[in-house]
Amino acid sequence: MSENVVVNSDRVPEKAAETMARINETDAQRLARLRAERAERREKMQAKHDAEETRLSIAAELKKCEEDEKWDELATTHGQRNLLRFDAKDGRMVVFRRPPFVHYRKFLNLKHASCDSVLPLLEASLVYPANAAFHDILEEYPGLIMQAVAAITVMVRAAQEEDAEK
């Protein structure tokens, strides 16, 4: 059987070159198509990301407007100088007032302040939001605990100095 097969040795390299050119051209076209598809996917993902960022930004701004209205109401009720306001990145607000003396005294008597040991001081000083919502905010922004304690301490000292001047 192998005797019946005639191989033209002159044509083999030429056919191989043609085949390789076709393969390379096909690979180049496939690569271009895959790159275009990848670019399209990335554009769609970026568009989704941008839309979500815009949605979150609008939601945060709306929440901030609502919280500003609530702040005005609280400032009118309690007096703005008696309140501390903390705003989270997502627009939620936490408001504290000067703590009752009994809670502040317990705080001062702590040998080592930890997040758990100062939480009663914050809860006693909390004006807004409700306790459950406050704990939800703390889950997302745990650093608020020590920031708030530091600010409350400054507020109490300022009030003490003001009272001493009178």
C-alpha positions, 0 to 999 in steps of 0.5 A: 500500500505504501507503494501506491502513495506518491509523495511530492517532496517539493510540495510538502513544505509549501503545503505546510507553510500554507497550513501554518499561515491559515492556522496563524491567521485563524489564531490571530482572528480568534485572539482578536475576537477573544480580546474584543469579548474580554474588553466588552465584558470589562466594559459591562462590569465597569458600567455595572460597578459605576451604576452601583456606585451611583446608586449607593452614592444617591442612597447615602446622600438621601440618608444624609438628608434624612439624618440632617433633618433628624439632627436639626430636630435633636439639636432643637430639643437637646441643644446643639452644644450638648450633643455629639454627632458622628456620620458613617460613610453610608450616611447613617448618623449616631448622636450622643449627649453628655452621659449621666454622671453615674455612668461617667464615674464608672467609666473613670473608675475603669483600670483598663478601658476595653470596647466592652467595658465602655459600651454601657457609657455609650449606650447611656449617652446614646440619643439616636438611633435606637440601641439595635440600630446603633449596634448594627452601625458598630458592627460595620464601624467598630472604631466608632466606639473609641472615637465616641468615648474620646469625644464624650470625654472631651465634652464632659471636660469642657462642660466641667470647665465651663461649670467651674468658670461660673 
